[in-house]
Amino acid sequence: MRPGAATSVWTVAVAFCLLSSAGALIQAAGGRGSLSRRDRELRADGLSRTQTVRLAAGLAAAGFICATVVNLALGALTLGYLLAALSQPRWSRRVPYAGVAGLLAGLALRAVAGDIAAGVAVQVPLLLLVCGCALAVCAIRWRVGQAGRPRRVTPGRARARRIFALVLAVLLCVVFISFVVAMNQPSNAPLGVRAVEWLRGNGAAWLVSDFENIYYSWNVPATGGPTLKKLPKIGASHTQAATGYRPPPIRAVIHPALPGEGVWHRTGPLVHGSAPVLVTTFRPDPNYPQLVAGVAWMSSALTRLELYPGRYEPPNAGATPAEVPLRQRGGLLATFNSGFRLEDDQGGFFAQGRLYAPLRKGQATLVAYSNGKVDVRAWRGGPRPAADVRVARQNLPLIVEGGRLNPSLNNGALWGATVGNAVRVWRSGVGVDAHGNLIYAAADIQTAQSLAQILRRAGAVRAMELDINSAWTTFNFYGAWGAGNPQKLLPGMDRPATRYLTPDDRDFFALYAHGGH
């Protein structure tokens, strides 16, 4: 069974068990459950409105917990306990409270293991919040069992309840304040994206990863369907003839080819009589005949590459403009997204003469040298680059090396703490051709392997994956000097064509005309 199918089946099973628990609770509240006759008499009045609300909150918390548990053994333990605790059959009274400790320990281990896998420091408040949800379920079970019985609360127990309520309130206030402060920070990202980033940055990278895998598994795009009639129009129309080297057209994958498919188009004015940036589109996958990939070719002889820190990425960027500097926009040709967050990939970052994160051996690295040359290669040097390196940005292993796909593309453990290598989402990548020119590619509905195939077909002999998901995948080019007439490589890219001309949250690359224009 495919991993996506297994996840879907597991999630459906979780939902079914939770609904079954809810049904048993409703029956128990009305006196029609599996309670004994004596218990029915004690609880003939059913649940009050307050208890019902608390019960619904407990079910929501249980669903929240279960949806994040992807380990089958731990999931079985969780569901078994929830069924025993929530549906209130007669035998549940004999479930030892050691089950509570086992459930909490399992959830804590899941959180810790997920954070370690994501390379994120464990955040105690989030773990306490998850454990608090489990304790709420236990409290609801106890309250339901005590419904209709005389209440005798000792002073010690009442004091313990007040202390617990105070601690929980303080914890929730800390979490709430942290969230509100984060959402009110300057940002050009949508609210939903910022909320997800807040979760990632506060110890819930494992939670986001689990939910993303579930969401994308449920929304796997259907194959087949009618093919496109025409490709989106990209590039700019210029009457001035260009000279110099041009890469060969990209061979069509789907036949017959559409007009202009794989044919390179200029994006703007010439540099020393030649086109510095060329773009094209083609359909890369016969299984998805309406899918279009966008590719950009950038001459290393005519351009200069720069890497700029974003507002929040890398985390120690400090007071940086986080946009293309105004004084350098005169020769701006293109801008495009960088790689994963450093805490997700643990890669290196060197730009503007500053080492933001040490470089790691074996990591795929986009390098720009002082003489204008660029390269994409596995890093073999030390943690700090040599003096002739101006830019070095790492992200995961190489996906293409020596013109061949990385044989480890099927190993999901190598591809970071996000959605991994097999889930089909927006993906982007960059490589170099045999002449040392840069090639950027992006498309929706891609795996790491299909992205590698696109880059190789476009002429890349070495390539690496950059950032993924629609919120982060961006390539913009400019049809006139001074960042005039900005356009997107693909119309389906979410972010505007003016991205990076205003402060941005993430680091990015900018391409300039080399030696003036």
URTA-V624014 format. One record per residue. PHI is phi in degrees with one decimal (999 if undefined). NEAR is the number of other C-alpha atoms within 12 Angstrom. Layout:
# URTA-V624014
phi->PHI near->NEAR
phi->PHI near->NEAR
This chain:
# URTA-V624014
phi->999 near->9
phi->-63.4 near->11
phi->-56.8 near->21
phi->-64.2 near->27
phi->-66.2 near->20
phi->-61.5 near->19
phi->-62.9 near->29
phi->-63.9 near->26
phi->-61.5 near->20
phi->-63.1 near->29
phi->-66.5 near->33
phi->-61.7 near->20
phi->-62.2 near->22
phi->-60.4 near->32
phi->-61.9 near->23
phi->-62.9 near->19
phi->-64.8 near->30
phi->-66.7 near->35
phi->-64.7 near->24
phi->-61.7 near->22
phi->-62.9 near->34
phi->-61.9 near->30
phi->-62.3 near->23
phi->-64.0 near->26
phi->-64.9 near->37
phi->-63.1 near->25
phi->-63.4 near->22
phi->-64.6 near->35
phi->-64.6 near->34
phi->-92.0 near->22
phi->82.4 near->25
phi->-114.2 near->23
phi->-83.6 near->26
phi->-94.5 near->23
phi->-72.7 near->28
phi->-71.1 near->19
phi->-61.4 near->15
phi->-63.8 near->14
phi->-67.8 near->28
phi->-65.4 near->28
phi->-65.5 near->19
phi->-65.9 near->22
phi->-119.0 near->27
phi->-63.1 near->22
phi->-77.4 near->18
phi->70.7 near->29
phi->-93.1 near->29
phi->-75.9 near->18
phi->-63.0 near->12
phi->-62.8 near->15
phi->-66.0 near->25
phi->-64.9 near->24
phi->-62.4 near->14
phi->-62.9 near->24
phi->-64.5 near->32
phi->-62.9 near->26
phi->-63.2 near->21
phi->-63.2 near->33
phi->-62.7 near->36
phi->-62.5 near->24
phi->-63.5 near->28
phi->-63.5 near->42
phi->-62.9 near->32
phi->-60.0 near->28
phi->-68.7 near->41
phi->-63.7 near->42
phi->-64.3 near->38
phi->-93.4 near->36
phi->-97.2 near->39
phi->-107.8 near->37
phi->-78.6 near->25
phi->-63.1 near->23
phi->-64.4 near->16
phi->-66.7 near->25
phi->-63.4 near->28
phi->-63.0 near->21
phi->-61.7 near->26
phi->-61.6 near->39
phi->-65.7 near->38
phi->-59.5 near->27
phi->-68.9 near->37
phi->-62.3 near->43
phi->-61.7 near->33
phi->-68.3 near->31
phi->-80.4 near->43
phi->-95.3 near->46
phi->-78.7 near->39
phi->57.2 near->39
phi->-71.5 near->28
phi->-61.6 near->21
phi->-73.6 near->15
phi->-66.6 near->23
phi->-66.9 near->23
phi->-95.0 near->14
phi->-69.8 near->23
phi->-66.9 near->16
phi->-70.7 near->20
phi->-61.6 near->13
phi->-62.3 near->25
phi->-63.8 near->29
phi->-62.8 near->20
phi->-64.3 near->22
phi->-64.7 near->37
phi->-63.9 near->31
phi->-64.6 near->24
phi->-63.6 near->32
phi->-64.3 near->40
phi->-64.1 near->32
phi->-64.0 near->23
phi->-60.8 near->35
phi->-65.7 near->40
phi->-63.7 near->28
phi->-61.9 near->27
phi->-63.8 near->34
phi->-67.5 near->34
phi->-64.6 near->22
phi->-62.6 near->29
phi->-83.0 near->36
phi->72.2 near->26
phi->-112.4 near->28
phi->-63.3 near->25
phi->-66.2 near->27
phi->-100.7 near->25
phi->-60.3 near->20
phi->-57.6 near->27
phi->-68.2 near->34
phi->-61.6 near->33
phi->-64.3 near->28
phi->-66.5 near->33
phi->-63.4 near->38
phi->-64.3 near->32
phi->-62.1 near->30
phi->-62.5 near->32
phi->-64.9 near->40
phi->-64.2 near->32
phi->-61.7 near->33
phi->-61.5 near->37
phi->-64.2 near->36
phi->-64.4 near->25
phi->-63.6 near->33
phi->-58.5 near->36
phi->-67.1 near->23
phi->-66.0 near->28
phi->-64.3 near->37
phi->-66.6 near->32
phi->-95.1 near->22
phi->-61.5 near->27
phi->83.8 near->21
phi->-99.5 near->19
phi->-60.9 near->11
phi->-97.6 near->12
phi->-126.6 near->10
phi->-104.7 near->11
phi->-73.9 near->10
phi->-57.1 near->10
phi->-64.7 near->11
phi->-68.0 near->13
phi->-62.7 near->14
phi->-64.3 near->13
phi->-63.4 near->14
phi->-63.2 near->16
phi->-64.1 near->14
phi->-64.0 near->14
phi->-62.0 near->18
phi->-62.7 near->17
phi->-65.9 near->14
phi->-61.9 near->18
phi->-64.4 near->24
phi->-64.4 near->17
phi->-62.4 near->17
phi->-61.2 near->23
phi->-63.7 near->21
phi->-64.8 near->17
phi->-61.7 near->20
phi->-63.3 near->25
phi->-63.9 near->19
phi->-63.5 near->15
phi->-59.3 near->21
phi->-65.7 near->23
phi->-62.7 near->16
phi->-61.1 near->16
phi->-64.2 near->23
phi->-70.8 near->23
phi->-96.8 near->17
phi->-73.0 near->18
phi->-57.2 near->19
phi->-163.9 near->25
phi->-108.1 near->29
phi->-93.3 near->29
phi->-60.9 near->20
phi->-59.4 near->19
phi->-61.2 near->14
phi->-66.1 near->21
phi->-66.0 near->27
phi->-62.8 near->26
phi->-64.4 near->27
phi->-65.3 near->33
phi->-64.1 near->28
phi->-62.3 near->28
phi->-60.2 near->32
phi->-79.3 near->32
phi->-120.7 near->31
phi->87.6 near->37
phi->-110.0 near->40
phi->-59.1 near->40
phi->-63.0 near->43
phi->-66.5 near->40
phi->-61.0 near->33
phi->-62.2 near->34
phi->-61.9 near->35
phi->-67.4 near->28
phi->-62.7 near->28
phi->-63.4 near->34
phi->-64.9 near->29
phi->-62.4 near->23
phi->-70.6 near->30
phi->-68.6 near->29
phi->-73.3 near->23
phi->-113.8 near->17
phi->-64.3 near->23
phi->-65.6 near->21
phi->-75.1 near->16
phi->-85.6 near->15
phi->79.9 near->14
phi->96.6 near->13
phi->-67.5 near->13
phi->-83.8 near->22
phi->-71.4 near->23
phi->-92.1 near->17
phi->-154.5 near->19
phi->-92.0 near->26
phi->-64.2 near->27
phi->-81.5 near->26
phi->-132.2 near->34
phi->89.0 near->35
phi->-127.1 near->28
phi->-94.2 near->15
phi->-135.3 near->16
phi->-88.8 near->10
phi->-72.2 near->15
phi->-74.6 near->15
phi->-108.2 near->22
phi->-115.1 near->14
phi->89.9 near->16
phi->-70.9 near->21
phi->-131.4 near->25
phi->-68.3 near->33
phi->-67.3 near->17
phi->-59.3 near->23
phi->-79.0 near->32
phi->-65.1 near->26
phi->-67.9 near->27
phi->-93.8 near->26
phi->-104.2 near->23
phi->-114.8 near->17
phi->-73.7 near->18
phi->-70.0 near->24
phi->-79.6 near->24
phi->-57.4 near->20
phi->81.2 near->25
phi->-68.8 near->33
phi->77.6 near->36
phi->-90.9 near->30
phi->-79.8 near->33
phi->-128.3 near->34
phi->-69.4 near->37
phi->-109.4 near->40
phi->-171.3 near->39
phi->-66.2 near->35
phi->-84.1 near->33
phi->-122.1 near->34
phi->54.3 near->19
phi->84.3 near->16
phi->-122.0 near->27
phi->-82.4 near->38
phi->-79.1 near->44
phi->-133.6 near->47
phi->-126.1 near->43
phi->-133.2 near->47
phi->-158.0 near->42
phi->-134.6 near->42
phi->-158.9 near->46
phi->-92.8 near->42
phi->-90.5 near->38
phi->-140.7 near->29
phi->-61.7 near->23
phi->-72.1 near->21
phi->-127.7 near->28
phi->-67.4 near->30
phi->-97.4 near->28
phi->-81.2 near->36
phi->-123.6 near->41
phi->-102.3 near->46
phi->-105.9 near->49
phi->-131.1 near->50
phi->-125.0 near->54
phi->-110.4 near->48
phi->-128.9 near->49
phi->-71.1 near->40
phi->-74.0 near->34
phi->-78.0 near->28
phi->-110.9 near->34
phi->-130.5 near->37
phi->-132.3 near->38
phi->-100.4 near->42
phi->-129.2 near->42
phi->-118.9 near->42
phi->-118.0 near->42
phi->-65.8 near->44
phi->-90.3 near->37
phi->-67.0 near->28
phi->-123.6 near->32
phi->-134.5 near->34
phi->-69.1 near->38
phi->-60.0 near->22
phi->-100.9 near->19
phi->-68.4 near->26
phi->76.4 near->15
phi->-84.1 near->15
phi->-111.6 near->24
phi->-64.3 near->23
phi->60.8 near->32
phi->-152.3 near->32
phi->-65.1 near->36
phi->-58.0 near->24
phi->-57.6 near->17
phi->-71.1 near->12
phi->-108.6 near->22
phi->-76.6 near->26
phi->-60.6 near->22
phi->-106.4 near->36
phi->-71.6 near->43
phi->-110.4 near->49
phi->-161.9 near->51
phi->-137.5 near->42
phi->-153.8 near->50
phi->-68.4 near->45
phi->-96.7 near->44
phi->-100.2 near->45
phi->-64.0 near->38
phi->-59.9 near->41
phi->-61.5 near->38
phi->-73.1 near->32
phi->-81.6 near->39
phi->-106.5 near->35
phi->61.2 near->32
phi->-88.3 near->37
phi->-93.0 near->39
phi->-153.3 near->46
phi->-133.8 near->37
phi->-160.3 near->37
phi->54.2 near->22
phi->75.1 near->22
phi->-124.0 near->24
phi->-93.3 near->25
phi->-82.9 near->32
phi->-152.5 near->28
phi->-63.3 near->24
phi->-75.9 near->35
phi->-114.7 near->29
phi->-64.3 near->24
phi->88.7 near->22
phi->-76.5 near->36
phi->-63.7 near->41
phi->-136.2 near->43
phi->-89.7 near->49
phi->-118.6 near->45
phi->-122.3 near->37
phi->-101.8 near->27
phi->-65.2 near->21
phi->-83.6 near->21
phi->96.3 near->28
phi->-72.3 near->29
phi->-129.3 near->39
phi->-157.0 near->37
phi->-123.5 near->44
phi->-156.4 near->37
phi->-73.3 near->32
phi->-72.5 near->31
phi->-117.2 near->17
phi->-88.4 near->20
phi->-86.6 near->14
phi->-67.5 near->22
phi->-117.7 near->27
phi->-71.1 near->31
phi->-70.9 near->21
phi->-66.6 near->15
phi->-85.5 near->17
phi->-95.5 near->31
phi->-96.2 near->31
phi->-136.7 near->42
phi->-148.9 near->48
phi->-127.9 near->55
phi->-104.6 near->46
phi->-164.3 near->44
phi->59.6 near->46
phi->-78.1 near->42
phi->-64.6 near->43
phi->-101.1 near->46
phi->-133.8 near->40
phi->-145.1 near->30
phi->63.6 near->21
phi->76.7 near->24
phi->-121.7 near->23
phi->-69.0 near->28
phi->-62.5 near->31
phi->-64.4 near->17
phi->-91.4 near->21
phi->-62.9 near->29
phi->-86.3 near->19
phi->-93.2 near->17
phi->-63.2 near->22
phi->-67.4 near->19
phi->-87.7 near->31
phi->-113.4 near->38
phi->86.6 near->38
phi->-101.9 near->35
phi->-96.7 near->40
phi->-86.4 near->39
phi->78.9 near->37
phi->-104.6 near->35
phi->-103.7 near->31
phi->-76.1 near->38
phi->-87.7 near->33
phi->-141.4 near->35
phi->-62.3 near->38
phi->-136.8 near->45
phi->-137.3 near->50
phi->-158.3 near->55
phi->-140.8 near->53
phi->-150.2 near->49
phi->-126.9 near->40
phi->-89.5 near->35
phi->-66.4 near->24
phi->-96.8 near->23
phi->83.9 near->30
phi->-90.9 near->39
phi->-79.5 near->45
phi->-132.2 near->45
phi->-110.1 near->53
phi->-141.3 near->51
phi->-153.3 near->55
phi->-168.6 near->45
phi->-84.0 near->38
phi->56.5 near->37
phi->-118.4 near->38
phi->-100.6 near->34
phi->-61.7 near->46
phi->-71.5 near->36
phi->-67.2 near->39
phi->-63.8 near->47
phi->-61.2 near->44
phi->-66.3 near->36
phi->-62.9 near->49
phi->-64.5 near->45
phi->-65.2 near->36
phi->-65.6 near->36
phi->-78.0 near->48
phi->114.3 near->38
phi->-74.5 near->43
phi->-98.0 near->34
phi->-139.6 near->42
phi->-154.0 near->52
phi->-137.9 near->52
phi->-82.1 near->53
phi->-104.3 near->47
phi->-72.5 near->44
phi->-129.1 near->38
phi->78.1 near->32
phi->-63.3 near->29
phi->-70.8 near->31
phi->-117.7 near->37
phi->-85.4 near->43
phi->-146.9 near->49
phi->-139.2 near->49
phi->-120.4 near->45
phi->-126.2 near->47
phi->-127.4 near->42
phi->-82.4 near->33
phi->-145.9 near->27
phi->-62.6 near->25
phi->79.3 near->26
phi->61.5 near->36
phi->-83.7 near->23
phi->50.4 near->22
phi->-68.0 near->30
phi->-139.6 near->33
phi->-91.4 near->36
phi->-63.4 near->45
phi->-128.6 near->37
phi->-60.5 near->27
phi->-78.2 near->25
phi->-67.5 near->31
phi->-66.2 near->24
phi->-76.5 near->27
phi->-70.6 near->29
phi->-69.1 near->29
phi->-91.9 near->27
phi->-57.9 near->40
phi->78.1 near->43
phi->-91.0 near->34
phi->-128.2 near->23
phi->-55.5 near->28
phi->-122.1 near->36
phi->-72.0 near->35
phi->-105.8 near->40
phi->-70.4 near->44
phi->-156.0 near->44
phi->-104.6 near->43
phi->-128.8 near->40
phi->-114.7 near->42
phi->-119.2 near->37
phi->-66.3 near->37
phi->-83.3 near->29
phi->72.2 near->15
phi->84.2 near->18
phi->-138.1 near->23
